[in-house]
Amino acid sequence: MQLPPKVTDRAFARLAEIGAGDDGQALRVAVEGGGCSGFQYEIKLDAPDDEDLVLEGEGQRVVVDPVSLPFLAGAVIDFSDELIGARFVIDNPNASSSCGCGTSFSM
């Protein structure tokens, strides 16, 4: 069995800051074909679907659809607030290479 992705306290705290859960929204992390390395992440606020894996913390939810789940096995979903900008980031052990944009990867 594959390990589900993990969500850091910092990512849950950021979702709480923006009030995502108050609006019934969750952070959706999906993997799609495309991008400069073959796959790309789609990260957005969305309503959870019945078949989604739901990761909960601090009253907030992060959801992953069943198609994206194998690509995110063991990944860590975090929130980074640096000089270059604040964004949700994914540390994915399945990615053999990634692109400088941080949203595209290959396996």
C-alpha positions in Angstrom: 0.0 0.0 0.0 1.2 3.5 -0.8 1.7 6.1 1.8 -0.7 9.0 1.5 0.7 12.5 1.1 1.4 14.4 4.3 0.3 18.0 5.0 2.5 20.2 7.2 1.1 22.3 10.1 2.3 25.3 8.2 0.1 24.5 5.2 -3.0 23.8 7.4 -2.3 27.1 9.3 -2.2 29.0 6.0 -5.5 27.5 4.9 -7.0 28.6 8.3 -5.6 32.1 7.8 -7.4 32.5 4.4 -10.5 31.0 5.9 -10.8 28.1 3.4 -12.7 25.8 5.7 -15.1 28.5 6.7 -16.4 28.6 3.1 -16.6 24.8 2.9 -13.5 24.8 0.6 -10.5 22.5 0.7 -7.1 22.8 -0.9 -7.2 20.5 -3.9 -3.8 19.1 -5.0 -4.0 17.3 -8.4 -1.5 16.1 -10.9 -2.2 16.7 -14.6 -0.3 15.8 -17.8 1.6 18.8 -19.2 4.0 21.4 -18.0 7.6 21.6 -19.0 8.6 18.3 -17.5 5.6 16.0 -18.3 3.4 16.4 -15.3 2.3 19.5 -13.4 0.6 20.2 -10.1 -2.7 22.0 -10.0 -3.3 23.5 -6.6 -6.6 25.4 -6.0 -9.4 25.9 -3.5 -12.2 23.5 -4.3 -15.1 21.6 -2.8 -14.3 18.0 -1.9 -15.8 15.2 -4.0 -17.0 11.9 -2.5 -14.1 9.9 -4.0 -11.3 12.3 -2.8 -8.8 11.4 -0.1 -9.3 14.0 2.6 -6.5 15.0 4.8 -7.6 17.1 7.8 -5.8 19.3 10.3 -6.6 22.5 12.3 -10.2 22.3 11.0 -8.9 22.5 7.4 -8.9 20.0 4.6 -6.6 19.1 1.8 -8.1 16.8 -0.9 -6.5 14.6 -3.5 -8.5 12.8 -6.3 -8.0 9.0 -6.9 -6.2 9.5 -10.2 -3.6 11.9 -8.7 -3.0 9.9 -5.5 -0.4 7.5 -6.9 1.7 10.4 -8.2 1.6 12.0 -4.7 2.4 8.9 -2.6 4.6 9.9 0.3 4.7 13.6 -0.9 4.8 16.5 1.6 2.4 19.4 1.0 3.8 22.5 2.6 3.4 26.3 2.6 6.5 28.4 1.8 6.7 32.1 2.5 9.9 33.4 1.0 11.2 36.5 -0.7 10.3 35.0 -4.1 6.7 34.7 -3.0 4.3 32.8 -0.7 2.9 29.5 -2.2 2.0 26.0 -1.4 4.8 23.7 -2.4 5.1 19.9 -2.8 8.1 17.8 -1.9 7.5 14.7 -4.0 9.8 11.7 -3.7 8.3 10.2 -6.9 9.5 13.0 -9.1 12.8 12.1 -10.8 13.3 15.7 -11.9 11.5 19.0 -11.5 11.4 22.3 -13.2 12.5 25.7 -11.8 8.9 26.8 -11.8 8.2 24.3 -9.0 4.9 23.2 -10.5 6.2 20.8 -13.1 8.0 17.4 -12.7 8.7 14.1 -14.4 8.7 10.5 -13.1 
